[in-house]
Amino acid sequence: MKFNAKQLQQMSNVARSCALGAILSAHSGHIGIVLDAAEMMTCVFANHLRSGVDRFILSAGHGSALLYSVLKLSGYKIGDLKKFRKFGGLPGHPEYGIDGVDATTGPLGQGVGNAVGLALAQKIRGISGFTYCICSDGDLTEGVSYESLAFAGRMKINNLIVLWDDNKMSIDGVAQTDIDVNSRMRSMGWNVMSVRGNDITSIENALDRAKKSGMPVFIQCKNVLGRGSSLENDHRAHGYALSDTELLDLIAKNTCPEGVDLWDIVASRPKAKIDKMTAVLPRVKIPVTPEKISTRELSGVYLDLLMQAGADLVTGSADLAENTRVKTSVSKDIKVGDFNGNYINYGVREHGMGAMMNGLVAGGVRPVGATFLAFSDYMRPAIRIAALSGLPTIYVFSHDSICVGEDGPTHQPIEQLPSLRLIPNFQVYRPCNMAEVAYSWNAMIRDLKNPSALILSRQKFKQIPTPNDSEIARGGYVIYPAKSGNAKTTLVATGSEVPLAVEIASRFKHVQVVSMPNVGVFKAQDDKYKDKILRGCVIAIEASVPDSWFEIADAVIGVDKFGASGAADTVYNEYGFDVDKIISEIKPYIK
């Protein structure tokens, strides 16, 4: 059944009334978008959204009360609207995992990227569905939205329909969007339409036409913030700015029993379950590798074997495929009009890549996205949302230290590695050899609850063999026992610093080396194992900011200033990563 304009208006009024009731109950929330966008969202959910086939993203996450209202009326099991914005109830911004919520949105612009990723996932999986997205003026002033929108236009992702709530207002006053947003969208390859945001007939016509387009569609919905209230077209209407008395009056004006009955029809429609993602991890024999090799090369070799054996991954990079080694011998490019592939060139769009990856996961595709570690800062907001949402995205970050060398400090990560380890629910791996690389890839693919990052070197370094591969799963293990068999000092190192630590330990009788490819996993071990591994005085060696290591170490050899341009070996040595220099510095700690 398709509802007519009169029915849709009645349904919109009910959605508005319920959302305002939730805001009143919370004495907190965003009123303006509820008053002006109810018609837009109602049209999508009532007449167009097919459960299990189509997807919806509210990028303007501050409009969560309206989304929860529509979901509740549509029959989704989301809990009590009266617990909106209250502890244990519905969160202030939509969160992935709530029935009917396809993405965690709130940081503006992220949802637009999520929507592009979801629509792309539908294309990759061969699902003939559409992804609908409502965005705000604020979304369109964030750079991540345009990174993502430009990608969608270039790739002609024509199952993506974005409705712009164009009320020309933001928190501080007049919205600082482009002077001509529509022209910009056309220049990026979008089919642009324009309607009034409360004109249901025009919205419906636009949505019908959008589904026949050969390009992604952008629908400008000219709106008035806080329509119908005393703060109509006033930026103050964005938040909780109306009196309780006026809110009660608006709730009463929008109450409509006929609309409730119509929503019951929508709620009676069967809800399809979205398939849970599974981990496809083929068995791969760990190959023999050269004595001196970079971990980015090791990762590329092992990933290639995984992909050849049928690992269900879609890899991609921000224009750095060769440098990060995520394009394999069986990679097939996803191209304009041909989505039957397993490799995505996102272009130089790190933040957009991160946001789109979150959408890909929500759409049932397992993405791997790669760039240099220094540039992980560009995509950090998307990484944080992945961790908050429990999305198993996989990031490959190469060029992991001052040994990037000649490119200089702009490309030499110093603080990025410890800062990534600070993100809750985020698994960070920095392997030193093929055994650790293989373990890291296997662990990342198996983990369907957390995002993961693989930190890799550009420079080649000596390979130290792992005595017992099973111990890698503890996060840290003894890779080089003390000569005496009785360790009195422990050197802890990761990645390229492991062979350096081993060379130092080899000059002493009672010094052992612990390789710690995953600090978070090691910290989660019981005290008995930690005490067994960390013997005597503990000294950490890692080419990054040292502060976080003091949680487990008595002393740290690290980098507390930005890098410099020069040959990798020269920079490494000048910054103190030299056997004799380190021995001189740590001698007072060695027993």
N, C-alpha and C positions, 0 to 999 in steps of 0.2 A: 504493500500500500504506500502510495506517495501522497504526502499531505499537501493541501493547497495553502495559499498565502494566508488566509484567515486562520486556519488551524495552526500554521507555523507561528503566527503572531501570538495566539493564545498559549502555545507551548513556550515561546520565548518569554512571555510574561511570568509563567510559572517558574522557569529556570532562574529568572532574575529575582523573583520573590524569595525562593529557597536560598539563593546565594546571599542575598542581603540578610536573611535570617541567620545564616551561619556567621556572618561578619558581626551582626549585633550580639550574638551569643558570645563571641570571642572578645568583643569590644576592641577589635583589631582587624586589620585587613585593608584591602584596596577596593574602594567603592566605585571609582570612576569607570574602570573597564567593565565591571559588572553591569553598569547602567547602559554602556554604549555597545557592547559586543555580544549581547545575548542572542540577537537575531542571527549573527554570523555562525555562532557555535551550534545553535539549534538546527539551522538548515543542514549543516554537515552531519550531525548525529541522527537527525530524524529522517532525512531523505537520501543520504549518500553513503554513509559509513556502513560497510558490510563486515560484520564480526568475523574475525579470523582471516580476512582478506585485505581490508583496508586498515590504515593506521592513522593516528591523530597525534599531533604534537602541539601543545600550548607553549610556544617559545616565550611568550609574555607570561612567565610563571607567576607573576604577582596577581594574575587573574585566577588563581587556584580555586577560590570560592565558587566561581562560575563553572569551572571544570568539574569540581566535585558535585555540584548541584546537578549538572547534566548527566554525569555518570550515575549518580544515585537514581535519577528519574529514568535512566535508560536500563536500569536493572543490574548494574554492576554492584558487587558486594564491597563497599568501601567503608562501611561503618557509619557512625552517627555524625551528621552535619553539625550537631550542637557541640561536638568536641573539636571543632575546627580551631587550629592554632593553640590547642591545649595539650599539656604533657600526656603522651600516650595516645593522642587522637590524630586527626588529620593534620599533616605538617603545613606550615605557612606557604611553602612552594611545593609543587608536585614532585613526587619521588617515585622513581622506577620501583616496581614491585607492588604498588597499590593497584588493585584490580582496575584495568582499563587505562592505566597511566603508562604510556610507552617510553617515557624518558624523564629523567630528573632535570628539571629546568628551574631557573631562578637567576643565575648569572646570565645577563642578557646576551643574546646572540648564540648561546650554546644550542638552544632548541632548534634554531634554523639549521645549524650544522647537523644536528641529530636527524632532522627531517630529511636532509639530503642523503645521509647515510642509510636511513630506513628505506627510502625510495630506491636507492641503488641496490640494497639488499634484495628488494622485491625483483628487480631486474635480473640480478645474478642468479637468484633461485628460480626464476621463471614463473613468479607469482603474478597473475594479471590483476594486481590491486593498485590502489592509489594511496599516497601519503598526503594527508592534509595538515597544514600548519597555520596557526594564527600567530602573527608576530606584531610587535608594537613599534612605535617610533623609536623607542630606546634600543630595541634589537637592531634596527637599521642604522644606528650610529656606532655600533660595535664592529671592529674590523673583522672579527671571526665570521660574522654573518656574510660579509661580501666575499671573503675567501671561499666560503662554501657555496654561495649563490653563483659565483663566477664558474666554479667547477661544474655545477649542475647545468648551467647554460651551455658551457663548452661541450659537455658530454650528452646534451639533449636528453636529459632525464625527464621524459614527458609524462611520467606518472606522478609528478610532484606538483601540488597545488598549494600556493602560499597566499593566505588572505592577510592583508595589511590593515590593521586597526589604525587608520590614519586620523587620529584626533588632534594632531599637531601640538600636543602638550606632553611635558615630562615633569619630573618632580620640581625642578627649579624654574619652570616657566615654559616658554616656547621651545618646542623640541628642536634640537640642533641637527636635523637630518639634512641630506643633500638638498640643494635648491630645487632640483628636478629629479626625484627618485625614479619616476617612471622611465625617463630617458636613460638613466643609468642601467635600469633593469633591461631595457631593450638592447642596449649596447652589449650586455652580457649574454644575450641570446635567449631572453625570456619573452613569452607572449604576454603582453600586459593588457589588462582590462580595468575599467574604473566604474564603480557603482557607489550609491549611497549606502552607508552601513546599516541603516534601518529600513531599507527598501527590499523587502523579502523577495518580491518578484524578480527584481534585478539580480539579487544575489543568486537565486535559483537558476536564472538563465545563464549567468556567468559560470556557475559550477557545471551546468550541463555542457556548455561550450568547451570548458576547460578540459573535460574528459575526452574530447575529440582532437585535442591539439597535438601537434608533432613536436612541441617544445614544452619545457616546464612553464607553468602559468603563474603569474603574479596578479592578484586581484586587489587593486586599491579600493578599500572600503572607507569612503569619506565619512568620518564620524565626529561626534561632539562629546568630549569627555564629560562624564557626569550628567548625561542627558536627562532632563526631567527633574533635576534637583535644583536647590537654591544656588549651587555652585557650578551650574552648567557652563562649560567652556572656560573653567577656571582651574589652573594647575593644582590648586589645593584639593580638588576633588579626587586626585590620584589616590590619596590615602584615606585614613579614617577621620574625615573632617566634618561629617554631618552630625547633628544632634541625634540622640536616641529617638526623640519625638518625630523628627523628620524621617528617620529610617523606618520607624513603625508605620508612618503614613505611606511611604513608598512601597513597603511590603504589602500593605492593604490594597493599594492601587493596582498592584501587579498580581494579586491573588486571583486565580481563575480555575474553578473546578472543572470546566470543560477541558482546559489544558492538561490538567492532571490525568483525566481519562485518556486523552490522546497519548500522553507519555506512557501510560500503561500498555498501550499497543506496542510501543517501541520496546518496553521492558519485557514483553512476552516473546520477543524474537529470540531464537536460540543463540546462545553465546558459544562460539567455537573456542576450544582450548588451543593456545599457541604452543607448538611443539617446543619441548625443552632442548636446549643445545646439548649435544653429546661430544665427547672428546674422541677424535679418530687419531689414535697414536700407534702407527705401525712399528713393528720391531725392526730395528736397524742395528747392524753390527758396527761397533765403533772402529773407524778406520785407523790405520797406522799413519802418522804424520811426521813431517820433518822435525829435526831437533830444535830448529829455530823457526818460529812462525808467529804471525799475529793472531790474536783471538778472533778478529773479524773474519780472517781467512778460515779458521777452524769452524766458526759458526756457519759460514757459507757452505763449507763442505758438508757439514752434518745436516743443515737445512735442505740442501739439495738431495741428500739421500732420503730424508723424511718425505719430501715432496714426490720423489720418484716412487716411493713405496705407498703413496696414497694418503698422506696427511691432508686433512680437509681444511686447509688454510688459504686465505686470500692475502697475499703479501702486497706490500706497496711501500713507497717512500716519497719524501718531499724532494724529488728531483736528485736523489743520491743513491740510486740503485747499485751502481758499481762500487761506490765507496763503502756502502754498508753491507754488501753481499746478500741482499734479500731477494734478488732476482735469480731464479734457478734455471737449470737446463730444461725444466718442464714448464716454465712460466709462459703464460699466454696473456698478452695485454688485453685489458678491457678497453674497448675503443668506442668511439661515437657510433651508436646504432648496433654495436656488437658487444653484448655484456656476457657472452659465454667465454669467460676467461678467469684467471686466478692471480692477475697482477694489476695493481692500480698505480698509475703515475699521477700523484696528487698535485704535481707542480710545487713550486716553492710556497707552500701553504701549510706550515707546521701546525698552527692552531686549528685551522680548518680540518686538517687531516685528523687531529685528535678528536674533534667534535663529530666528524663523520664516522670515525671508527666506533664511537659509542653507539651511533645509530645503526651501524652495520651489525654489531653484536645484538642489539635489541631486535634486529630483523632476522636473526638466525645465521649470520655469517661470522666466521671467526677471523678477524683481521690481524695482520702483523704490519705495523707501521714503523718506518725507520728514518732516522736523521742523525746528525752529530749530537753528542751529549750536550755540548754548549747550547744548542738550539732547543733542548728540551724545555727551556724556560718559556719559549714561545707557546708551547702547548700545555703548560702546567695546569691551567684551569680545567682543561678537558681531562687531564690525567686525574686530577682531584675528584672530579665528578664520577669518573669511572670507578675509583676506589670507594667513594661514598655509595655508589649504586650497586657495587658488586658485579661489575661488568668485566669479564675475562679478556680484556684487550691485551695484546702483546706488543711491546715496544722494543725495538732494537736501536740502541744508542752507541754508535762507534766513536772513534777519535776521543778517547776517554781521559786524557790527561795532558800535562805540559809537553809530553812527547809528541804532540801534534807537530811541534817544531816550527818550521819556517812560516806557517800561516799566522803565527803570533798569538798574543793573549786574547784577541777577540774570539778565537776558535779553540782556545785551551780551557777546558772546564776545570774549575777549582772547587767551587762550592756546590755544584750541581749534584754530585754523587751523595754526599751526606744529607743534602736537603731532600732528595727523593726518598731516602731511607726514613725520613721523618713522617711521611704520609701514611696514615693508618690504612691497613688492609692492602698495602702495596708491596709486592714481592720484588726485591732488587737483587739481581745476580751479577757478580763480577768474577767470572771464571779465569783460571790461570792455565788450563790445559784442556785437551780434548775430552777427557773423562768428565771434567766439570762442565764443559760446554754441552756435552750430550745430556748430562743430568739436568742442566738448566732448561734445555729445550723440552725434555720429557716432562719435567715438573710444571713448566708453564702451560704446556698443552693439556696436561691432566687437570690443572686447576681451573675449575669452572665457576669459582666464587670470587676470585681476586684478579685484578690486573697485574701484569708483571713487566719488568724491564730487564733487558740483557745488556750489560755494559761491556763494551769491547774495545780493544786497543787497535790503533793504526799501526804501531811499530811492531816489528818482529822481536821475539825474545825467547830465551832458552826454555825448553819444556821440562818441567820437573814432574816425574811420574807420580800418580796417586797410588799408595800402597794397597789400599782397599777401597774399591769404588763404592761399596755400600755405605761407607762412613760419610760420604759427601752429603747425604740426605740429612745429616745432623746440622748442616749449616757451616760447621767448622770442624776440622779434624787435624791430626798430626800428619803432615805430609813429609816431614823430615825429622826423625827421632834424634835425640842427643846421642853422641858417640858413646858416652859412658853408660847409656841405658837409664840414667838417673838425671832427668832434666831439672835444673835449678833456675833456668831463665827461659821464657817463651817469647819468641818473636811471632807476632800475628801479622799476616800480610794478605793482600788480595790481588788478583790479576797479575799485572806485569811486575809487581813488587815481590812476588813470591820467589822467583829465582834469585833476586837480590838478597832477600832474607836468608835463603839457603846458603848462599856463598858466604855470608857473614857467619852463620851458625857453624859452617864447616871448619872455621878457624878456632872454635872453642870446643871444650870437652863436654860441658853440661848445658848446652843451648839447643833447644828444639825449635822447629818452625811449625806453626799452625796456619793452614790455608783456610780462609773464611769467605767462601763465595757468596754466602747469604747471611749477613749479620743478623737480620730479623729472626730467621729460623734458629740460629744458634742461641740467641737470647731467650727463645722459648723452650730450650732444653732444661731438664731438671738440674739442680745444683750439683748433684753427684757427678753428672757428665761434665759440667763446666769445670768443676774442681779437678777432674781427672785430666782435662785437656789443657787448662791454663795453669801451668806449674810454675811456682816461684814468681819472680818479678816478670811482669808482662809488659812488653814493648810493642806497640803497633807501628807498622810501616805502610803508609799509603800516600800516593801523590794527590792528596786532596786536603781540604781544610780539616785540621786535626781534632777540633773540639769534641765531637761526638764520641771519639774513641776513648776518652777518659772515663767513660762508664765502665769499661772493662780493663783498661790499660793503666799502668803506672807512669808510662812515658810514651810519647808519640813522636815519630818522625813524619812530618807532613808538609803541606804547602799553605802558608798563611798570607800570601800575596799573589797578585796576578802574574801570569807567565811572561815570556819574552820570545821574540823572534830569533830563530837560529836552528841549527841542526838538532834533531831530537836528542842525540847523545850528549851534545854540548849543554843544552838547556837542562836536561836531567841531572847532569853532573854539577852544573852551576847552582842548582837549587838543592844540592846536598844529597842527592841520591847516588852516592858513590860508596863503595864498600869501606874504604879507609876512613872517609869522613864520618860515616855512620858509626863505625867501631869507636872512633875517637869520642864521639858524642855519647854513646851508650855504655862505655866501659865502666863508669861508676855504678851502673845498675846490674852488671853481670857478676854472678857469683861463681 
